[in-house]
């Protein structure tokens, strides 16, 4: 039987933590413990979370050190062999853990078990990616090349609130990198995917809420995303398995494009232009590079308006 240690990092999510906790406690599969890591909340969300405390819920408080440290701390406190994360502003469908348990039994040697998710926008719009063609009509399977899927679909098929790890795999890979503000999750997934199978369930059982406070989508740092830096270092050191080299290069280019788009949407045109001229983008995504070059000339307010229109 599979037992789960569910880890919830909490930082200033007072308005959402109750919704999250209720979705976890309402699971049809109930072999789990919950570990809430309060990462120095100041909005009273910790008090809301403590209202749920019982013998199966661990509540740990620490000074604010960032979500990566909070997640790693949760794993260190876990007593079961499978750790699964959910962010305090996201929710699970009732059968999320049930399908996760089935996935683990079907693919017992995987390094990550992921489940598809839906995006919930602030305006109420809900969308999700379809993955019906991935496994020849089956609902579950193992990716032949996770990096190729990530690059071609323009996103990882699972989110941070929709994946589970064997505890020893998570710890052996070093967990989340401390101090990383963006793509800390993609960085972890890619490090694991280099040498482990990734099992996936194609139907969405996770709701990922966008445009909530402390969301990282508006953060812009004037350097490559962590996942790009990690993969580039591995390429330079010739530590990428041969069968993944081309896919990894395409994923790095995709991550560069994502960084450029974020720079444009936050008004950082000079940085965006510099990254467009990066040889990795020009070589692997030349048409996209030309389109991005044109966007540099578009007034910032129009770019924001276009993005909002796409979400309506």
C-alpha positions in Angstrom: 0.0 0.0 0.0 1.2 3.5 -0.9 1.4 6.1 1.9 1.9 9.8 1.0 3.5 12.7 2.8 1.7 15.8 1.5 3.8 19.0 1.8 2.2 22.4 1.8 4.6 25.4 1.8 2.7 28.4 3.3 3.6 32.0 2.9 0.9 34.7 3.0 -1.9 32.8 1.5 -4.6 33.5 4.1 -7.4 33.8 1.5 -6.6 30.4 -0.1 -5.2 28.0 2.5 -8.6 26.8 3.7 -9.7 26.0 0.1 -6.4 24.0 -0.4 -6.7 22.1 2.9 -10.3 21.2 2.3 -9.4 19.7 -1.1 -6.7 17.6 0.5 -8.8 16.4 3.4 -11.6 15.5 1.0 -9.5 13.0 -0.9 -11.1 9.6 -1.6 -7.7 7.9 -0.9 -6.8 8.6 2.8 -3.4 7.0 3.4 -1.5 10.2 4.0 0.0 12.7 6.4 0.1 16.5 5.9 3.1 18.6 6.6 2.5 22.4 6.5 5.6 24.5 6.5 4.8 28.0 7.5 7.6 30.0 5.9 7.2 33.2 8.0 3.7 34.2 7.1 2.6 37.6 8.2 -1.0 37.8 7.0 -2.6 35.4 9.4 -2.7 32.4 7.0 -0.8 30.3 9.6 -3.7 30.8 12.1 -6.2 29.6 9.4 -4.0 26.5 8.7 -3.7 25.7 12.4 -7.5 25.3 12.7 -7.1 22.0 10.7 -4.4 20.5 13.0 -5.0 16.9 14.0 -2.8 13.9 14.7 -2.1 13.4 11.0 -1.0 17.0 10.4 2.4 18.4 11.2 2.7 22.2 11.5 6.3 23.6 11.2 7.1 27.3 11.5 10.4 28.8 10.3 11.7 32.3 9.4 11.0 33.2 5.8 13.6 31.5 3.6 11.7 31.0 0.3 9.6 28.3 -1.1 12.5 26.0 -2.1 13.8 25.8 1.5 10.2 25.3 2.8 9.6 22.4 0.4 12.9 20.8 1.3 12.2 21.1 5.0 8.8 19.4 4.4 10.6 16.4 2.8 13.0 16.2 5.7 10.0 15.9 8.1 8.2 13.3 5.9 7.8 9.9 7.4 6.5 8.1 4.2 8.3 7.0 1.1 6.3 9.1 -1.4 6.3 12.9 -1.1 3.7 15.0 -2.9 3.5 18.8 -3.0 0.6 21.2 -3.3 0.9 25.0 -3.2 -1.3 26.7 -0.6 -3.4 28.4 -3.3 -4.1 25.3 -5.5 -6.5 22.4 -5.1 -6.9 18.8 -6.0 -9.9 16.9 -7.3 -11.3 14.3 -5.0 -9.6 11.4 -6.8 -6.2 12.9 -7.2 -4.4 10.7 -4.7 -6.3 7.7 -5.8 -5.0 8.0 -9.4 -1.6 8.9 -8.1 -1.5 5.6 -6.1 -2.6 3.7 -9.2 0.2 5.4 -11.3 2.8 4.4 -8.7 1.7 0.8 -8.7 1.7 0.7 -12.5 5.2 2.3 -12.8 7.0 1.5 -9.5 10.4 2.6 -10.7 9.7 6.1 -11.9 11.4 9.1 -10.5 8.4 11.5 -10.8 4.7 10.8 -11.0 2.8 13.6 -12.6 -0.8 14.4 -13.1 -2.2 16.9 -15.6 -3.6 20.2 -14.3 -6.0 22.9 -15.4 -5.3 26.7 -15.2 -7.9 28.9 -13.4 -7.6 32.5 -14.4 -8.7 35.5 -12.2 -11.6 36.2 -14.6 -12.9 32.6 -14.0 -11.7 31.1 -17.3 -10.5 27.5 -16.9 -8.3 25.8 -19.5 -6.1 22.7 -19.7 -3.8 21.0 -22.2 -4.9 17.9 -24.0 -2.4 15.0 -24.0 -4.6 12.3 -25.6 -2.0 11.5 -28.2 0.9 10.8 -25.8 0.4 7.2 -24.9 -1.5 5.6 -27.9 -4.9 6.3 -26.4 -4.0 5.2 -22.8 -4.5 7.5 -19.8 -1.1 6.7 -18.4 2.4 6.1 -19.6 6.1 7.0 -19.3 7.6 9.8 -21.4 10.2 8.6 -24.0 11.7 12.1 -23.9 10.4 14.5 -21.2 12.6 17.4 -22.6 11.0 17.0 -26.0 7.5 17.1 -24.6 8.3 20.1 -22.5 9.7 22.1 -25.4 7.0 21.0 -28.0 4.0 21.6 -25.7 5.5 24.9 -24.3 5.1 23.8 -20.7 5.7 20.8 -18.4 2.7 18.5 -18.6 2.5 18.6 -14.8 2.7 21.5 -12.3 4.4 21.7 -8.8 1.0 20.9 -7.2 0.6 17.8 -9.4 3.6 15.6 -9.0 5.0 13.1 -6.5 8.5 11.8 -5.9 10.0 8.8 -4.2 11.6 10.4 -1.2 15.0 8.8 -1.9 15.0 10.2 -5.5 14.2 13.7 -4.3 16.9 13.6 -1.6 19.6 12.0 -3.8 19.1 14.7 -6.5 19.5 17.4 -3.8 15.9 18.7 -3.7 15.0 22.2 -4.7 17.9 24.7 -5.2 17.9 27.2 -2.4 17.3 30.9 -3.3 15.9 30.3 -6.8 13.0 32.6 -7.5 11.8 31.2 -10.8 11.8 27.8 -12.6 13.0 26.1 -9.4 10.4 23.4 -10.1 11.4 22.9 -13.8 15.0 22.7 -12.7 14.2 19.9 -10.3 12.1 18.0 -12.8 14.8 18.2 -15.5 17.6 17.1 -13.1 15.5 14.0 -12.2 14.4 13.4 -15.8 17.9 13.1 -17.1 18.3 9.7 -15.4 14.8 8.6 -14.3 11.5 7.6 -15.9 8.7 10.1 -15.6 5.2 8.6 -15.3 2.1 10.7 -16.2 -1.7 10.6 -16.0 -3.2 12.7 -18.8 -6.5 13.8 -17.3 -6.5 17.1 -15.2 -7.1 16.5 -11.5 -5.3 19.6 -10.2 -6.4 23.2 -10.4 -3.6 25.7 -10.7 -4.8 29.2 -9.8 -3.2 32.1 -11.6 -2.9 35.7 -10.7 -2.8 35.1 -6.9 -0.5 37.1 -4.6 3.1 36.1 -4.5 2.8 34.5 -7.9 6.3 34.3 -9.6 5.0 35.0 -13.2 5.7 38.7 -12.8 9.2 38.3 -11.5 12.0 39.2 -13.9 15.7 38.6 -13.1 18.3 39.8 -15.5 19.8 36.3 -16.1 18.7 33.0 -17.5 16.2 30.9 -15.7 17.7 28.4 -13.4 16.5 25.4 -15.5 18.4 26.9 -18.5 21.6 27.4 -16.5 21.5 23.9 -15.1 20.9 22.3 -18.5 23.5 24.4 -20.2 26.1 23.5 -17.5 25.3 19.8 -18.1 25.7 20.2 -21.8 29.0 22.0 -21.4 30.2 19.3 -19.1 28.9 16.5 -21.5 26.7 15.2 -18.8 23.5 14.9 -20.9 22.6 11.4 -22.1 23.2 11.3 -25.8 19.5 10.6 -26.7 18.4 13.8 -25.0 21.0 16.3 -26.3 18.9 17.8 -29.1 15.8 17.9 -27.0 17.6 19.7 -24.2 19.0 22.3 -26.6 15.4 22.9 -27.8 14.2 23.2 -24.3 16.9 25.7 -23.4 15.8 27.8 -26.5 12.2 27.6 -25.3 13.1 28.7 -21.8 15.0 31.7 -23.4 11.9 32.6 -25.4 9.8 32.5 -22.2 12.3 34.8 -20.5 12.2 37.2 -23.4 8.4 37.3 -23.3 8.4 37.9 -19.6 10.9 40.8 -20.1 8.7 42.3 -22.8 5.6 42.1 -20.6 7.4 43.7 -17.7 8.8 46.5 -19.9 12.4 45.4 -20.0 13.0 45.9 -23.7 16.8 46.2 -23.7 17.2 42.9 -21.9 14.7 41.2 -24.2 16.5 42.4 -27.3 19.8 41.1 -25.9 18.3 37.7 -25.3 16.7 37.6 -28.7 20.2 37.8 -30.2 21.4 34.9 -28.1 22.7 32.3 -30.6 20.7 29.6 -28.8 17.5 31.3 -29.7 18.5 32.2 -33.3 19.7 28.7 -34.0 16.9 26.7 -32.5 14.0 29.1 -32.9 14.7 31.5 -35.8 11.1 32.2 -36.7 10.2 32.9 -33.1 13.2 35.2 -32.8 11.9 37.3 -35.7 8.5 37.5 -34.2 9.9 38.6 -30.9 12.1 41.2 -32.6 8.9 42.7 -34.0 7.3 42.7 -30.5 10.1 44.8 -29.2 8.7 47.7 -31.3 5.2 47.3 -29.9 4.2 49.7 -27.1 4.2 48.1 -23.7 0.6 48.9 -22.9 -0.5 47.2 -26.1 1.4 44.0 -25.2 -0.3 44.0 -21.8 -3.7 44.5 -23.5 -3.0 41.6 -25.9 -2.1 39.3 -23.0 -5.2 40.2 -21.1 -7.3 39.7 -24.2 -5.9 36.1 -24.7 -7.0 35.4 -21.1 -10.6 36.6 -21.6 
